[in-house]
Amino acid sequence: DESETHALRSENARLREQLLRSDAEVARLRQQLQRLQGGHEALPVVVPASTPTVDLSRIDTSLVTHIVSFLGTSLELRNLALTCRAFLSLVEEVARRVVCSGRNDVEGARITLSPYVRGTTTWLSVLRESEDPLKFDVLLGSYIEHANERKTSVRTRGASTAVASSYVMESGIHYVEFQITEGNPLVGIVRPMPNVDPNRYDNPVFNFFNLFFTRNSLRDFLALRTDKWDTGNVHVCGYYCKDGKRSWTNWDSTIEYFEFWEGMEGCDPGDTIGMLLNLDEGTLTVYKNNRRLGVMKDGLSGSYCWYASSYGEATITIERCDPPLA
């Protein structure tokens, strides 16, 4: 009726004023974030012991749309929630809408995010993951562990492998950089194997070219084949940081260890190895400290994931970024 409509309009007007006041606070928080140079330290806020949450059922959907356009990142939403606990439910709804909109999708890549589970996983955490989806989520071997919370860095103490299995490249151009902090790892591409069981390969020695594997063990990987592999016969291809040589295999009749290729160079700890996978042309190009070395492998087709292996002690960090201009 008319009285209820008037009450809802009054509530909307009050919430609009509250949001406008929060705009100034968010601007202040942004300035603090800039001074922190992108750090994720918790900002000091004073929160009342007991505050009500926003009743989303009584909010005009245009308000949520306004917030989505104004606060585009998980960090901004997080700080809005820290500003006032009454915004927690609103922040969750905004985060859900951003994730479901596919705003952070990567062209040519199929990304698997952690599922939202009420009471366990928040939409805000899923949104944060969607902003930086590349991570080493599968670890194979006994002597490997994550070196940071985001799982973009791994540390090995023996023959082990890390795979970014939730980031599957199916078409287009993709570029990453491997920061080599320690050791002489092997970095490159491998076929996606969504059903691989890390426990099965939790042995002291593991990598995709393991000389200790029998031919039957290598063929076990072929049993994990999907239609996304296409008809190409290069199922794993890696760059050996020690001398720059390449290794590749089809896990069946062809296993090529440490081949020479035109432009190859090794690298040292502290160097950065960039890799550009062009699935339109079927090539894998290698860069060293932003300098192009050359095409390490061609004839590629089908889908791939990034991976890193080591035969001993090593620390490797992976990061998705824009390719060098030259």
Secondary structure, 3 states (H helix, E strand, C coil): CHHHHHHHHHHHHHHHHHHHHHHHHHHHHHHHHHHCCCCCCCCCCCCCCCCCCCCHHHCCHHHHHHHHHHCCCHHHHHHHHHHCHHHHHHHHHHHHHHHHHCCCCCCCEEECCCCCCCCCCCHHHHHHHHHCCCCCCEEECCCEEECCCCCCEEEEECCEEEECCCEEECCCEEEEEEEEEECCCEEEEECCCCCCCHHHHCCCCCCCCCCCCCHHHHHHHHCCCCHHHCCCCCCEEEEECCCCCEEEECCCCCEEEEECCCCCCCCCCCCEEEEEEECCCCEEEEEECCEEEEEEECCCCCCEEEEEEECCEEEEEEEECCCCCC
